[in-house]
Amino acid sequence: MNAETDGTELVEQLLAGKHRALARVITRIENRAPGYRDLVSRLHRHTGDAEVVGITGSPGAGKSTLVDKLANYYREQGETVGVIAVDPSSPFTGGAVLGDRIRMASNVGDMDVFFRSMSARGTLGGLSTATTDAVKALDAFGKDKILIETVGAGQNEIDVVKSADTVAVLVPPGSGDDVQMLKAGILEIADVFVVNKADLDGADRTVQELREMVHMQEDNTATLATGHHGASAVATESEGSDDATGGNDDAGDWDPEIVETVAKDGTGVAELVETLANHRAHLEATGRLAEKARMRYAEEIRNLLRDDVGRLLEDEIERRGGMEELVGDVVARETDPYSVADEVIEPLAECLEE
């Protein structure tokens, strides 16, 4: 069986609801196996129905436990779930270091909860292109909800926005220092703040500090019409009810909600699910869902082009004797980095002009 026939059969089996085919497709995507791009291309027309939620936050916030409880809650509602956990990459194999851990205890044996641990491929806290493609596979398969759990390694968590419609940031109770760290960037990507382990001391203080942060953000962006939560030309022309927009007077704006949970016993999970649903309704009512999709595809196209052009230029460098020879000429002052770059890219530029 050739690769083309095998790929066609895999796609057909995946679309028919075969979990083994789904697992094989995601494995090919993660390994960047020959033909994987064709697989993703064939699946694309079958995507667009799943609700994608990103779960991020600092290590130790209880993300895995909360994802487990969310998946269980959705299953009780009769919905199917796909979970992608982006784990740290092994420096030796590139694979997910924590990939073999048992993290979905409540859903073991449930075929309608598909769990996959994937490597962040050197971008701790970030989502690789492979993760974005895996989301497409789960979407095409027909999963109702797709949950993406990230490593939780700092500012790189911003990458989760590129693959998720709604982003929930977990914040554990603690000192004000934990909340202060969020100001550097995480605040801008959060649609929902989740104070997990809310039964511990300091939870009330953390909630209050988050509320102050949200209010400060509202004041700072009151006159802006752009940004992750801001209004847009599409949004301001749409009509939405207060229920769909979290009670906001401006249908184009979404003020991050704060939800308290105790993931270990499921406390607050129902409220969190309701809040996530409200945000989804807000996106649909204001036109932001379609706008986010357009932005996501634009960024994906740029990333793919950068990767493809990079490979073409690497080949051109090898044809010119390799990087060592080019660097040697620069060190000898026979040329300079700008001139080398111009010369290497010139054939590609000429082809595009033609």
C-alpha positions as CSV (number, residue, x, y, z in Angstrom):
1,M,0.0,0.0,0.0
2,N,1.6,3.3,-1.1
3,A,1.6,6.5,1.0
4,E,-1.2,8.1,-1.0
5,T,-3.5,5.1,-0.6
6,D,-2.6,4.8,3.1
7,G,-3.3,8.5,3.7
8,T,-6.7,8.3,2.0
9,E,-7.7,5.3,4.0
10,L,-6.5,6.9,7.3
11,V,-8.5,10.0,6.6
12,E,-11.6,7.9,5.8
13,Q,-11.2,5.8,8.9
14,L,-10.7,9.0,11.1
15,L,-13.8,10.6,9.6
16,A,-15.7,7.3,10.3
17,G,-14.9,7.6,14.0
18,K,-12.1,5.1,14.3
19,H,-10.0,6.1,17.4
20,R,-7.0,4.1,16.2
21,A,-6.9,6.1,12.9
22,L,-7.1,9.3,15.0
23,A,-4.1,8.2,17.1
24,R,-2.1,7.2,14.0
25,V,-2.9,10.6,12.3
26,I,-1.8,12.5,15.3
27,T,1.4,10.4,15.6
28,R,2.2,11.2,12.0
29,I,1.5,14.9,12.6
30,E,3.8,15.0,15.7
31,N,6.6,13.1,14.0
32,R,6.3,15.2,10.8
33,A,6.2,11.9,8.9
34,P,6.1,12.0,5.1
35,G,2.7,12.9,3.9
36,Y,1.5,14.4,7.1
37,R,0.8,17.8,5.4
38,D,-1.5,16.1,2.9
39,L,-3.4,14.5,5.8
40,V,-4.0,17.8,7.5
41,S,-5.0,19.4,4.2
42,R,-7.6,16.7,3.6
43,L,-9.0,17.1,7.1
44,H,-9.3,20.9,7.0
45,R,-12.7,21.0,5.2
46,H,-14.1,18.9,8.0
47,T,-13.1,21.2,10.8
48,G,-14.7,24.2,12.4
49,D,-17.3,22.7,14.7
50,A,-15.4,21.9,17.9
51,E,-15.1,24.3,20.8
52,V,-11.4,24.8,21.7
53,V,-10.4,25.8,25.2
54,G,-6.9,26.5,26.4
55,I,-6.0,25.8,30.0
56,T,-2.8,27.4,31.1
57,G,-1.1,28.8,34.2
58,S,1.8,28.4,36.5
59,P,3.2,24.9,37.4
60,G,1.4,23.5,40.4
61,A,-1.8,25.3,39.8
62,G,-3.7,22.1,39.2
63,K,-4.2,22.2,35.5
64,S,-4.2,18.5,34.9
65,T,-6.7,17.8,37.7
66,L,-9.0,20.5,36.5
67,V,-8.8,19.3,32.8
68,D,-9.7,15.8,34.1
69,K,-12.7,17.1,35.9
70,L,-13.8,19.3,32.9
71,A,-13.6,16.3,30.6
72,N,-15.6,14.3,33.0
73,Y,-18.3,17.0,33.3
74,Y,-18.6,17.3,29.6
75,R,-19.0,13.6,29.2
76,E,-21.8,13.6,31.8
77,Q,-23.5,16.1,29.5
78,G,-23.2,13.7,26.6
79,E,-20.4,15.5,24.8
80,T,-17.2,14.0,23.4
81,V,-13.8,15.4,24.5
82,G,-10.3,15.6,23.1
83,V,-7.4,16.6,25.3
84,I,-4.0,17.6,24.2
85,A,-1.4,18.1,27.0
86,V,1.6,20.0,25.8
87,D,4.5,18.7,27.8
88,P,8.2,19.7,28.2
89,S,10.4,18.2,25.4
90,S,13.1,15.7,26.1
91,P,16.5,17.2,25.2
92,F,17.5,13.7,23.9
93,T,14.4,12.5,21.9
94,G,12.3,15.6,21.4
95,G,9.4,13.7,22.9
96,A,7.1,14.5,25.7
97,V,8.9,13.9,29.0
98,L,5.6,13.4,30.9
99,G,3.9,11.6,28.1
100,D,3.5,8.3,30.0
101,R,2.0,9.7,33.2
102,I,-1.6,8.9,34.2
103,R,-3.4,12.2,34.3
104,M,-7.0,11.5,33.3
105,A,-7.9,9.2,36.2
106,S,-11.7,9.9,36.0
107,N,-11.9,9.1,32.3
108,V,-9.7,6.0,32.0
109,G,-11.4,3.5,29.6
110,D,-13.9,6.1,28.2
111,M,-13.4,6.0,24.5
112,D,-15.2,9.3,24.1
113,V,-12.3,11.1,25.9
114,F,-9.3,11.0,23.7
115,F,-6.1,12.1,25.6
116,R,-2.8,12.8,23.9
117,S,0.4,14.1,25.5
118,M,2.5,16.0,23.0
119,S,6.0,17.5,23.1
120,A,6.3,21.3,23.1
121,R,9.4,20.6,20.9
122,G,11.7,23.0,22.6
123,T,9.2,25.8,23.2
124,L,8.3,25.3,26.9
125,G,4.8,26.6,27.5
126,G,4.3,27.2,23.8
127,L,2.2,25.3,21.3
128,S,4.0,23.8,18.3
129,T,2.6,23.7,14.9
130,A,2.1,20.0,15.5
131,T,-0.3,20.8,18.3
132,T,-2.4,23.1,16.1
133,D,-2.6,20.3,13.5
134,A,-3.6,17.8,16.1
135,V,-6.4,20.1,17.1
136,K,-7.6,20.0,13.5
137,A,-7.5,16.2,13.6
138,L,-9.7,16.1,16.8
139,D,-12.0,18.6,15.3
140,A,-12.4,16.7,12.1
141,F,-12.9,13.5,14.1
142,G,-16.0,15.1,15.6
143,K,-15.0,15.9,19.2
144,D,-17.4,18.4,20.7
145,K,-14.8,19.9,23.1
146,I,-11.1,20.1,22.7
147,L,-9.0,21.1,25.8
148,I,-5.4,22.2,25.4
149,E,-3.3,22.0,28.5
150,T,0.0,23.8,28.4
151,V,3.2,23.3,30.4
152,G,2.9,26.5,32.3
153,A,6.4,28.0,31.9
154,G,5.8,31.7,31.8
155,Q,5.3,34.2,29.0
156,N,5.3,31.6,26.2
157,E,1.8,30.7,27.4
158,I,0.7,33.5,25.1
159,D,1.0,31.0,22.2
160,V,-2.1,29.2,23.4
161,V,-4.2,32.0,22.0
162,K,-3.3,30.9,18.5
163,S,-5.1,27.6,18.9
164,A,-7.9,28.2,21.4
165,D,-11.1,30.2,21.2
166,T,-11.3,30.6,24.9
167,V,-8.3,30.8,27.3
168,A,-8.6,30.0,31.0
169,V,-5.6,30.9,33.2
170,L,-5.2,29.1,36.5
171,V,-3.9,31.0,39.4
172,P,-3.2,29.2,42.7
173,P,-3.9,30.9,46.0
174,G,-0.7,32.5,47.4
175,S,1.1,35.7,47.9
176,G,0.6,38.8,45.8
177,D,3.8,38.0,44.0
178,D,2.1,35.3,41.9
179,V,-0.6,37.7,40.7
180,Q,2.0,40.4,40.1
181,M,3.8,38.1,37.7
182,L,0.7,37.9,35.5
183,K,0.9,41.5,34.6
184,A,3.7,41.0,32.2
185,G,1.5,39.4,29.6
186,I,-0.8,36.6,30.8
187,L,-3.5,39.1,31.7
188,E,-3.9,40.0,28.1
189,I,-4.7,36.4,27.0
190,A,-7.1,35.4,29.8
191,D,-10.8,35.2,29.0
192,V,-11.3,33.5,32.4
193,F,-9.2,33.4,35.5
194,V,-9.6,30.3,37.6
195,V,-8.5,30.5,41.2
196,N,-8.0,26.8,41.7
197,K,-7.5,25.1,45.1
198,A,-9.9,27.8,46.4
199,D,-10.2,25.9,49.7
200,L,-6.7,26.9,50.7
201,D,-5.7,30.0,52.6
202,G,-5.1,33.1,50.5
203,A,-7.8,32.3,47.9
204,D,-10.0,35.3,48.8
205,R,-7.0,37.6,48.6
206,T,-6.0,36.2,45.2
207,V,-9.5,36.7,43.9
208,Q,-9.5,40.3,45.1
209,E,-6.1,41.0,43.5
210,L,-7.3,39.6,40.2
211,R,-10.4,41.8,40.3
212,E,-8.2,44.8,40.8
213,M,-6.0,43.8,37.9
214,V,-9.0,43.3,35.6
215,H,-10.4,46.7,36.6
216,M,-7.0,48.3,35.9
217,Q,-6.9,46.7,32.5
218,E,-10.3,48.0,31.7
219,D,-9.2,51.5,32.6
220,N,-6.1,51.2,30.5
221,T,-7.9,49.9,27.4
222,A,-11.1,51.9,27.7
223,T,-10.3,54.0,24.6
224,L,-8.8,51.2,22.5
225,A,-10.6,49.2,19.9
226,T,-8.1,46.4,19.4
227,G,-6.6,43.6,21.4
228,H,-7.5,40.1,22.6
229,H,-10.7,41.3,24.4
230,G,-11.3,44.6,22.7
231,A,-14.0,45.6,20.3
232,S,-13.6,45.4,16.6
233,A,-15.3,46.7,13.6
234,V,-17.2,43.4,13.3
235,A,-18.1,43.3,16.9
236,T,-19.4,46.8,17.3
237,E,-21.9,46.3,14.5
238,S,-23.3,43.1,16.0
239,E,-26.0,42.9,18.6
240,G,-25.6,40.7,21.6
241,S,-27.5,40.2,24.8
242,D,-26.1,40.8,28.2
243,D,-26.2,37.1,28.8
244,A,-24.0,36.4,25.8
245,T,-21.5,39.1,26.7
246,G,-21.1,38.5,30.4
247,G,-23.3,41.5,31.3
248,N,-21.1,43.9,29.4
249,D,-22.8,47.0,28.0
250,D,-20.5,47.0,25.0
251,A,-21.2,43.9,22.9
252,G,-17.7,44.0,21.5
253,D,-15.9,43.8,24.9
254,W,-15.4,40.8,27.2
255,D,-14.1,41.5,30.7
256,P,-12.2,38.4,32.1
257,E,-14.4,36.5,34.5
258,I,-13.0,35.1,37.8
259,V,-14.1,31.6,38.9
260,E,-13.1,29.7,42.0
261,T,-12.7,26.0,41.9
262,V,-11.4,23.0,43.9
263,A,-10.5,20.6,41.1
264,K,-9.7,17.7,43.4
265,D,-13.4,17.3,44.3
266,G,-15.0,19.1,41.4
267,T,-16.2,22.2,43.3
268,G,-16.8,25.1,40.9
269,V,-16.4,23.0,37.8
270,A,-20.1,23.6,36.8
271,E,-19.7,27.3,37.2
272,L,-16.5,27.2,35.1
273,V,-18.2,25.3,32.3
274,E,-21.0,27.9,32.4
275,T,-18.5,30.8,32.2
276,L,-16.7,29.1,29.3
277,A,-20.1,28.7,27.5
278,N,-20.9,32.4,28.1
279,H,-17.6,33.4,26.5
280,R,-18.3,31.2,23.5
281,A,-21.8,32.8,23.2
282,H,-20.1,36.2,23.4
283,L,-17.7,35.3,20.6
284,E,-20.5,34.1,18.4
285,A,-22.8,37.1,19.1
286,T,-20.2,39.7,18.4
287,G,-18.6,38.1,15.4
288,R,-15.3,37.7,17.2
289,L,-15.3,33.9,16.7
290,A,-15.0,34.3,12.9
291,E,-12.5,37.1,13.4
292,K,-10.3,35.0,15.6
293,A,-10.4,32.2,13.1
294,R,-9.2,34.5,10.3
295,M,-6.4,35.8,12.5
296,R,-5.4,32.2,13.4
297,Y,-5.3,31.1,9.8
298,A,-3.3,34.2,8.8
299,E,-0.7,33.4,11.5
300,E,-0.6,29.8,10.5
301,I,0.0,30.6,6.9
302,R,2.8,33.0,7.9
303,N,4.4,30.3,10.1
304,L,4.2,27.6,7.4
305,L,5.7,30.0,4.8
306,R,8.5,30.9,7.2
307,D,9.3,27.3,7.8
308,D,9.2,26.4,4.1
309,V,11.3,29.4,3.0
310,G,13.7,28.6,5.8
311,R,14.2,25.1,4.4
312,L,14.7,26.4,0.9
313,L,17.3,28.9,2.1
314,E,19.1,26.2,4.1
315,D,19.4,24.2,0.8
316,E,20.7,27.2,-1.0
317,I,23.3,27.7,1.7
318,E,24.5,24.2,1.3
319,R,24.8,24.7,-2.5
320,R,27.1,27.7,-1.7
321,G,29.5,25.5,0.3
322,G,27.7,25.5,3.7
323,M,27.4,28.0,6.5
324,E,31.0,27.5,7.7
325,E,32.3,28.7,4.3
326,L,30.0,31.7,4.3
327,V,30.9,32.6,7.9
328,G,34.6,32.2,7.0
329,D,34.3,34.9,4.3
330,V,32.6,37.2,6.8
331,V,35.2,36.7,9.4
332,A,37.9,37.3,6.8
333,R,36.1,40.6,6.1
334,E,35.7,39.5,2.4
335,T,32.0,40.2,2.8
336,D,29.4,40.9,5.5
337,P,26.3,39.3,6.9
338,Y,23.9,41.6,5.0
339,S,25.6,40.9,1.7
340,V,25.6,37.1,2.3
341,A,21.9,37.2,3.2
342,D,21.1,39.2,0.0
343,E,23.1,36.8,-2.2
344,V,21.5,33.7,-0.7
345,I,17.9,35.0,-1.0
346,E,18.4,36.5,-4.5
347,P,17.5,33.3,-6.5
348,L,14.3,33.0,-4.4
349,A,13.4,36.6,-4.8
350,E,13.9,36.4,-8.6
351,C,11.7,33.4,-8.9
352,L,8.9,35.1,-7.0
353,E,9.2,38.2,-9.1
354,E,8.9,36.1,-12.3
